[in-house]
Amino acid sequence: MATLYTSNSGIIKPGSGEQSGTWGTSVNTNFDIIDRAISGYGDVDLSSSGAAKTVLTTNGALSEGGYAVLNFSGATEACTVTLSPNTKGCVYIARNAGSFNVVIQQGSGNTVTLLAGGAALVWADGGGATANVRALDLAKLTANLDVNGNSIVSTSNGNIVLAPNGTGDVHLDADTVRVGDSNVNATITTNGTGDLILNTNSGTNSGTVTIADGVNGNISFAPNGTGEVQVTGGLTVTGDLDVDNLNVNGNTISSTDTNGNIVFVPDGTGEVQVTGGVTVTGDLDVDNLNVNGNTISSTDTNGDIVLSPDGTGSVNIGTDLELGASLWKLVIDGTKVGFSYNGTLMFSISTSGAVIAKDDITAFGTP
């Protein structure tokens, strides 16, 4: 019986009566082949292979295709690796340590592409000219990852990155999401210069909160439809507060419209109430009265100004009262009331009833 070899790993099977005196060599080679197939690590250098490389499994000898782990390195371009011969089934842990894709094939059937930095469990069916190569991508999960009671952690202060491909998203299917280290301030930010947008239901029928990226960027609250931004409790604003056409800055409320009015309109019988003093710079229009500096005037054509106290109330004037545009003045002090003209007291009545006139008093005559 002639010496044969196993179908996949090429282990020597000496024929009956053969290899007299050389069995030790064959047995040692077999053990080396088995050792390599079980736990051997082989670096497959692609630096001089260009776009194609053949990985050969040789019968009865240690060969590149006999390793359990194939580490492809040094590729200078995308490279297609052919497993030969195409009649041997084989299983590898394959890793692409280079910067270009590595395609693994055996026949004209299915191939496996290892992306740069990728790794996979690869097997070839040894089906001859139409042989297939298939893989279990070691970078992908084929079932749920159950970490119940455990954590996904990094070492050496390394980040944990969840990076979907293309337009893929990260979905957290939970009603509560906690961020931050224990008792430490937490930050939610964007990767780069994009705005941070918060909404519900993927933005359908939802208002949005937008934090715009960039120097002096705005933070926008945009309710959906007729929705409102509601604040329960106190609201403290540091800096300007713009509400429609009003700007509130410190103790100042101003209009942002050119020559725009600021209008206070209570509902129904409501009132505008001011506790404390009111300082007006410029004109104050109240109904048909205008107050400007020390002057109160009527805005009605030929309109009167009426001072009408309630009940027994009085109109109190604490100093002299000028009458019209003349030089006459009603003089009031603590001891008398009288009339002066051009600064000279012409007539007075004292608190004792005495009547004093600067000149004669004509009882009868034409004024």
C-alpha positions as CSV (number, residue, x, y, z in Angstrom):
1,M,0.0,0.0,0.0
2,A,1.4,3.4,-1.1
3,T,1.9,6.3,1.3
4,L,-1.2,8.6,1.4
5,Y,-2.0,12.0,3.0
6,T,-5.0,13.3,4.9
7,S,-7.4,15.3,2.7
8,N,-7.2,18.7,4.4
9,S,-4.0,19.1,6.5
10,G,-1.8,16.8,4.3
11,I,-0.7,14.6,7.3
12,I,1.4,11.6,6.1
13,K,-0.3,8.2,6.2
14,P,2.6,5.7,5.5
15,G,1.6,2.7,3.4
16,S,2.1,-0.8,4.8
17,G,5.7,-1.9,4.6
18,E,6.9,1.6,3.4
19,Q,9.2,4.2,4.9
20,S,11.4,1.5,6.6
21,G,13.9,3.3,8.7
22,T,12.3,6.8,8.1
23,W,9.1,6.5,10.2
24,G,10.6,8.7,12.9
25,T,11.0,11.6,10.4
26,S,7.5,11.2,9.1
27,V,5.9,11.0,12.6
28,N,7.8,14.1,13.7
29,T,6.7,16.0,10.6
30,N,3.1,14.9,11.3
31,F,3.2,16.2,14.8
32,D,4.6,19.5,13.5
33,I,1.7,19.7,11.0
34,I,-0.8,18.9,13.6
35,D,0.7,21.4,16.0
36,R,0.6,24.2,13.4
37,A,-3.0,23.3,12.4
38,I,-4.2,23.5,16.0
39,S,-2.4,26.5,17.4
40,G,0.1,27.9,14.8
41,Y,0.3,31.6,14.0
42,G,1.6,32.5,10.6
43,D,2.4,36.0,9.3
44,V,1.6,36.2,5.5
45,D,3.7,39.0,4.1
46,L,2.0,40.7,1.2
47,S,4.5,43.5,0.7
48,S,5.8,41.9,-2.5
49,S,2.6,40.2,-3.7
50,G,0.9,43.1,-5.4
51,A,-2.7,42.3,-6.2
52,A,-2.5,38.5,-5.9
53,K,-1.1,36.0,-3.5
54,T,-1.3,32.1,-3.2
55,V,-1.3,30.4,0.2
56,L,-0.4,26.8,-0.4
57,T,-1.0,23.7,1.8
58,T,1.6,21.1,0.9
59,N,1.1,17.3,1.6
60,G,3.6,15.9,4.1
61,A,5.4,19.2,4.8
62,L,5.1,22.3,6.9
63,S,3.5,25.0,4.7
64,E,2.1,28.5,4.8
65,G,-1.5,27.2,4.4
66,G,-1.1,24.9,7.5
67,Y,-1.4,27.6,10.2
68,A,-4.4,28.0,12.4
69,V,-4.1,31.8,12.3
70,L,-3.2,33.7,9.1
71,N,-2.1,37.3,9.7
72,F,-2.0,39.3,6.5
73,S,0.3,42.2,6.6
74,G,2.3,44.6,4.4
75,A,-0.1,44.9,1.5
76,T,0.7,47.8,-0.8
77,E,-2.7,47.6,-2.6
78,A,-5.9,45.6,-2.4
79,C,-4.9,41.9,-2.7
80,T,-6.7,38.7,-3.6
81,V,-5.4,35.6,-1.7
82,T,-6.1,32.2,-3.2
83,L,-6.1,29.1,-1.0
84,S,-4.5,26.2,-2.8
85,P,-5.2,23.5,-3.7
86,N,-8.9,24.1,-4.2
87,T,-9.7,20.5,-3.1
88,K,-8.6,20.9,0.6
89,G,-11.1,22.1,3.2
90,C,-9.6,24.4,5.7
91,V,-10.5,26.6,8.6
92,Y,-8.6,29.8,9.7
93,I,-8.7,32.7,12.0
94,A,-7.7,35.4,9.5
95,R,-6.7,39.0,10.3
96,N,-6.0,41.8,7.9
97,A,-3.3,43.9,9.6
98,G,-2.7,46.1,6.6
99,S,-4.3,49.2,5.2
100,F,-5.9,47.7,2.1
101,N,-8.7,45.1,1.7
102,V,-7.8,41.4,1.4
103,V,-10.1,39.1,-0.6
104,I,-9.8,35.4,0.2
105,Q,-10.9,32.9,-2.5
106,Q,-10.4,29.2,-3.3
107,G,-12.5,28.6,-6.4
108,S,-15.0,30.5,-8.5
109,G,-17.6,30.4,-5.7
110,N,-18.1,32.7,-2.8
111,T,-15.3,34.9,-1.5
112,V,-14.6,36.7,1.7
113,T,-13.3,40.3,2.0
114,L,-11.4,41.3,5.1
115,L,-11.4,45.1,5.5
116,A,-8.3,46.9,6.8
117,G,-8.0,46.0,10.4
118,G,-10.7,43.4,10.2
119,A,-10.7,39.8,11.4
120,A,-12.9,36.7,10.7
121,L,-13.2,33.0,11.2
122,V,-12.8,31.8,7.6
123,W,-13.5,28.4,6.1
124,A,-13.1,26.9,2.6
125,D,-15.2,23.9,1.5
126,G,-12.5,22.4,-0.8
127,G,-15.1,22.1,-3.6
128,G,-12.6,22.2,-6.5
129,A,-12.9,24.7,-9.2
130,T,-16.2,26.1,-7.8
131,A,-15.0,26.1,-4.2
132,N,-16.5,28.6,-1.7
133,V,-15.0,30.6,1.1
134,R,-17.2,31.8,3.9
135,A,-16.6,33.7,7.1
136,L,-17.9,34.5,10.6
137,D,-16.9,38.2,11.0
138,L,-15.3,38.4,14.4
139,A,-16.2,42.1,14.5
140,K,-20.0,41.3,14.2
141,L,-22.4,39.8,16.6
142,T,-24.7,37.1,15.2
143,A,-26.9,37.0,18.3
144,N,-27.8,39.3,21.2
145,L,-24.9,40.4,23.4
146,D,-26.0,39.6,27.0
147,V,-24.1,41.7,29.5
148,N,-26.7,41.4,32.3
149,G,-25.1,42.5,35.5
150,N,-21.8,43.3,33.8
151,S,-20.3,46.4,32.2
152,I,-18.6,47.2,28.9
153,V,-15.3,48.8,30.0
154,S,-12.1,50.2,28.6
155,T,-8.6,50.3,30.0
156,S,-6.0,53.1,30.3
157,N,-8.6,55.9,30.2
158,G,-9.6,54.7,26.7
159,N,-12.9,55.8,25.1
160,I,-15.7,53.4,24.2
161,V,-16.9,54.3,20.7
162,L,-20.2,53.2,19.2
163,A,-19.8,53.9,15.5
164,P,-22.7,52.9,13.1
165,N,-21.8,52.6,9.4
166,G,-22.9,55.4,7.1
167,T,-26.3,56.9,8.1
168,G,-26.9,54.3,10.8
169,D,-27.9,55.4,14.3
170,V,-27.3,54.2,17.8
171,H,-30.7,53.3,19.4
172,L,-31.0,53.2,23.2
173,D,-34.3,51.3,23.7
174,A,-34.9,52.3,27.3
175,D,-37.1,54.8,29.1
176,T,-34.2,56.2,31.2
177,V,-30.7,56.9,30.0
178,R,-28.1,57.8,32.6
179,V,-24.8,59.5,31.7
180,G,-21.8,60.7,33.7
181,D,-19.5,59.3,36.3
182,S,-20.8,59.1,39.9
183,N,-21.4,62.6,41.3
184,V,-19.5,64.2,38.5
185,N,-20.8,66.8,36.0
186,A,-21.9,65.2,32.8
187,T,-21.5,66.5,29.2
188,I,-23.6,65.6,26.1
189,T,-21.9,67.0,23.0
190,T,-21.6,66.5,19.2
191,N,-18.8,64.9,17.3
192,G,-17.5,68.0,15.5
193,T,-19.2,71.2,14.5
194,G,-22.8,69.9,14.1
195,D,-25.7,71.4,16.1
196,L,-27.1,69.4,19.1
197,I,-30.9,68.9,18.5
198,L,-33.3,67.4,21.1
199,N,-36.8,66.2,19.9
200,T,-39.3,63.4,20.4
201,N,-40.6,60.7,18.0
202,S,-37.7,61.2,15.6
203,G,-38.9,64.8,15.1
204,T,-42.4,63.9,14.0
205,N,-45.0,66.3,15.5
206,S,-42.4,67.4,17.9
207,G,-40.9,70.7,19.1
208,T,-37.1,71.0,19.2
209,V,-34.4,72.4,21.3
210,T,-31.4,73.3,19.2
211,I,-27.9,74.2,20.6
212,A,-26.2,75.8,17.6
213,D,-22.5,75.2,17.2
214,G,-20.1,78.1,16.7
215,V,-19.0,81.3,18.4
216,N,-22.0,83.3,19.8
217,G,-24.3,80.5,18.7
218,N,-28.0,80.6,19.8
219,I,-30.0,78.1,21.8
220,S,-33.4,77.8,20.2
221,F,-36.7,76.5,21.7
222,A,-39.1,75.8,18.9
223,P,-42.5,74.4,20.0
224,N,-44.6,72.5,17.4
225,G,-47.5,74.3,15.9
226,T,-49.4,76.3,18.5
227,G,-47.3,74.9,21.4
228,E,-45.6,77.1,23.9
229,V,-42.4,77.2,25.9
230,Q,-43.7,77.0,29.5
231,V,-41.6,77.7,32.6
232,T,-42.8,76.6,36.0
233,G,-41.0,78.4,38.8
234,G,-38.5,81.3,38.6
235,L,-36.6,82.1,35.5
236,T,-33.2,83.8,35.8
237,V,-31.7,85.3,32.6
238,T,-28.1,86.4,32.5
239,G,-27.7,88.7,29.5
240,D,-30.4,89.9,27.1
241,L,-33.8,88.3,26.8
242,D,-35.5,88.9,23.5
243,V,-39.3,88.3,23.4
244,D,-40.9,88.9,20.1
245,N,-40.0,92.6,19.5
246,L,-39.0,93.3,23.1
247,N,-35.5,93.2,24.6
248,V,-35.0,92.8,28.4
249,N,-31.5,93.7,29.6
250,G,-31.0,94.1,33.3
251,N,-33.7,96.7,34.5
252,T,-34.4,97.9,31.0
253,I,-37.2,96.8,28.6
254,S,-36.8,98.2,25.1
255,S,-38.4,97.7,21.7
256,T,-36.4,96.2,18.9
257,D,-38.7,97.7,16.3
258,T,-37.6,101.1,14.9
259,N,-39.6,103.7,16.8
260,G,-41.6,100.8,18.2
261,N,-44.1,101.2,21.1
262,I,-44.1,99.2,24.3
263,V,-47.8,98.4,25.1
264,F,-49.2,97.1,28.4
265,V,-52.7,95.8,27.9
266,P,-54.4,94.2,30.9
267,D,-57.3,91.8,30.3
268,G,-60.8,93.0,31.1
269,T,-60.8,95.2,34.2
270,G,-57.3,94.3,35.0
271,E,-54.7,97.1,35.7
272,V,-51.1,97.7,35.2
273,Q,-49.7,98.0,38.7
274,V,-46.4,99.5,39.6
275,T,-45.0,99.1,43.1
276,G,-42.3,101.7,43.7
277,G,-41.3,104.8,41.8
278,V,-41.7,105.1,38.0
279,T,-39.0,107.1,36.2
280,V,-39.9,108.2,32.6
281,T,-37.3,109.5,30.2
282,G,-39.2,111.2,27.4
283,D,-43.0,111.7,27.1
284,L,-45.6,109.9,29.1
285,D,-49.0,109.6,27.4
286,V,-51.8,108.7,29.8
287,D,-55.2,108.6,28.0
288,N,-55.5,112.2,26.7
289,L,-52.7,113.6,28.8
290,N,-49.0,114.0,27.9
291,V,-46.4,114.4,30.6
292,N,-43.0,115.8,29.4
293,G,-40.6,116.9,32.0
294,N,-42.4,119.4,34.2
295,T,-45.3,119.9,31.8
296,I,-48.7,118.2,31.8
297,S,-50.6,119.0,28.6
298,S,-53.8,117.7,26.9
299,T,-53.5,115.8,23.7
300,D,-57.2,116.7,22.8
301,T,-57.7,119.8,20.7
302,N,-58.6,122.6,23.1
303,G,-58.9,119.9,25.8
304,D,-59.2,120.8,29.5
305,I,-57.1,119.4,32.2
306,V,-59.3,118.5,35.2
307,L,-58.1,117.7,38.6
308,S,-61.0,116.0,40.4
309,P,-60.3,114.5,43.9
310,D,-62.6,111.9,45.2
311,G,-65.2,112.8,48.0
312,T,-63.7,115.2,50.5
313,G,-60.2,115.0,48.9
314,S,-58.4,118.1,47.9
315,V,-56.0,119.2,45.3
316,N,-52.8,120.1,47.2
317,I,-50.3,122.5,45.6
318,G,-47.1,122.6,47.6
319,T,-45.6,125.8,46.0
320,D,-46.5,128.8,43.9
321,L,-48.9,128.4,41.0
322,E,-48.3,130.2,37.7
323,L,-51.4,131.3,35.9
324,G,-51.2,130.9,32.1
325,A,-48.3,132.5,30.2
326,S,-48.6,135.8,32.1
327,L,-46.4,137.1,34.9
328,W,-49.1,136.6,37.4
329,K,-48.5,133.9,40.0
330,L,-50.7,132.5,42.8
331,V,-48.5,132.7,45.9
332,I,-49.0,130.1,48.7
333,D,-46.9,129.9,51.8
334,G,-47.4,128.9,55.4
335,T,-48.9,132.3,56.5
336,K,-50.8,133.7,53.5
337,V,-52.2,133.3,50.1
338,G,-51.9,136.0,47.5
339,F,-51.1,137.1,44.0
340,S,-47.7,138.4,42.7
341,Y,-46.8,140.1,39.4
342,N,-43.4,139.8,38.0
343,G,-42.1,138.6,41.3
344,T,-43.7,141.4,43.4
345,L,-46.5,140.4,45.9
346,M,-49.4,142.6,44.9
347,F,-52.2,141.3,47.1
348,S,-52.5,138.8,50.0
349,I,-54.8,137.4,52.7
350,S,-53.1,136.2,55.9
351,T,-54.1,133.4,58.1
352,S,-55.5,136.0,60.5
353,G,-57.8,137.4,57.8
354,A,-55.8,140.6,57.2
355,V,-56.1,141.8,53.6
356,I,-53.1,143.7,52.3
357,A,-52.8,145.4,48.9
358,K,-49.7,147.0,47.5
359,D,-51.7,149.9,46.1
360,D,-55.1,151.4,46.6
361,I,-58.2,149.3,46.5
362,T,-61.0,150.6,44.3
363,A,-64.4,149.4,45.6
364,F,-66.3,150.3,42.5
365,G,-65.0,150.8,39.0
366,T,-64.2,149.2,35.7
367,P,-61.4,146.5,35.9
